Amino acid sequence: MIKALIIDDETHVRLDIREKLIENFGKEVAIVGEVGTVASGLEAIEKFEPELILLDIHLPDGTGFDLMSQTKYKSAKVIFVTGFDEHAIKAVKVGALDYILKPVDEDELKEAIQKALDGIEKDHDIENLIKISSEYFQGVKQKRIILKTADNVYAIYEDDILYCKSDGNYTTFYTQQLEKIVVSKPMKKIQEILSEDVFIRCHQSYIVNKKHVLKYNKQGVLVIHLDIKVPVSSRRKDYALKKIFN
């Protein structure tokens, strides 16, 4: 049985999560505490050393990112619980962290908890994931994203990405260092974590970093860094060229 800590400033949300956890994971999860601030959360984490933390992003005295950055205990799985806040959700996605939306849907909670239980013994760099989410949330200019492959977890700067190419449910990132990083996510999911004003969908299978585009030629391709050519579809041509060159 693993120890779980609920950190949310809304009493009814904590109660709702507690009831759903007891009903669905009574034999796998023991709730060791429920608190509502960053300060009380830090004390509870130090006291109980939970394996799982269900954590609100917006707290009265800071954010869930602040809390996890400040605690010295880095061994917990974290599931963020948040209202519909696009900026907060994007921050979590950029850091490749798990989250559920308020009001808490029972099926979504079950899925997130089961995922945490299945991976509770696996190595995970929670400190780095939280740091990147926090950077995005605070508006750090040089943004990083987390990319998880079958064998590695990468923390890469957006500026280092030349372009992305999709193949069904897989997407390959091509970087300035000539590295190829293949993740098991379709292009639609990749678009959700990249900066919309920098990464342009120029083709059904391609997203290009406009900062690296040198020119568009008569063959209908964008020429980028290292003379790499990225195709532009006729359907997306006007949109892509306007976003890149205007």
Buried (B, 14 or more C-beta within 10 A) or exposed (E): EBBBBBBBBBEEBBEBBBEBBEEBBEEBBBBBBBBBBBBBBBBBBEEBEBBBBBBBBBBEEBBBBBBBBEBEBEEBBBBBBBBEBEEBBBBBBBBBBBBBBBEBEEEEBBEBBEEBBEEBEEEBEBEBBBBBBBBBBEEEEEBBBBBBEEEEBBBBEBBBBBBBBBEEEEBEBBBBEEEEBBBEBBBEBBBEBBBEEBBBBBBEBBBBBBBBBEEBEEEEBBBBBEEBEBBBBEEBBEBBBEBBEE
